[in-house]
Amino acid sequence: MPRDHAARWAKTVALVALPVMLLAAFAAATYTPLFRLRNIRVEGTKILRPHEVIVRAGIGPDTNVFHLDRGSIVTTVERHLPGSVVITVQERAPVANALVGTSPAVVAGDGIVLPGAATAGLPEIRSSIGELTDEDRTAAAAALDAMPEVLRAHVSAVIAEPTGTLVMDLGGGLTVRYGGADDQLMKAAALRSVLAWAARERVALAEIDLTVPEAPSATLQSGQVISP
């Protein structure tokens, strides 16, 4: 091989190999103590303690910040290289008190138990017959979660029937036939509309039927059934 051709070939190999070697060196460096976790900050907690968030996220002193799997953490995680992490938590909000097995608990809108959450002022979820199932608790919690907080404040209890339907007790002895655990947003809007109508007309309601949310009906305390 001519000397000049060999020189060009060596130069080409060097130009190709150098970036590869640099990338390999950088990849190796990301596993060194340089990127070991040194500082961690948790923001947005109200019920959970920061330490609980860190434990649930699986982060510890040996965590490599560069290779942190942010997709496995149900939060917003910011990496500040080389060794800092900021975890921002959006906690589930409590919507009701319910029995989980035989133990009283506070649950979120997806039915998940929230240990340590305050119980005051929350509606109750219960079964009309027998033990409250996980499915019924989740359905009732979702129905409450779909309501604006100002509307949910009117609800004192959600009762799960054996048929799979829900019944709500509101203040003043008002009963709401909620129906199945579907169309939660539409039913919440329909309930709010009927209550607003009753307030405007100054009529006393005995029952509201939301089983067909597109056409809710109300029974006055006089016994008259109307479609507001």
Secondary structure, DSSP 8 states (H G I E B T S, - for coil): --HHHHHHHHHHHHHHHHHHHHHHHHHHHTTSGGGB--EEEEES-SSS-HHHHHHHTT--TT-BSTT--GGGSSSEEEEETTTEEEEE-----EEEEEEETTEEEEEETTS-B-TT---TT--EEEESSS---HHHHHHHHHHHHTS-HHHHTTEEEEEE-TTS-EEEEEGGGEEEEEESS--HHHHHHHHHHHHHHHHHHT--EEEEE-SSTTS-EEEETTS-EE--
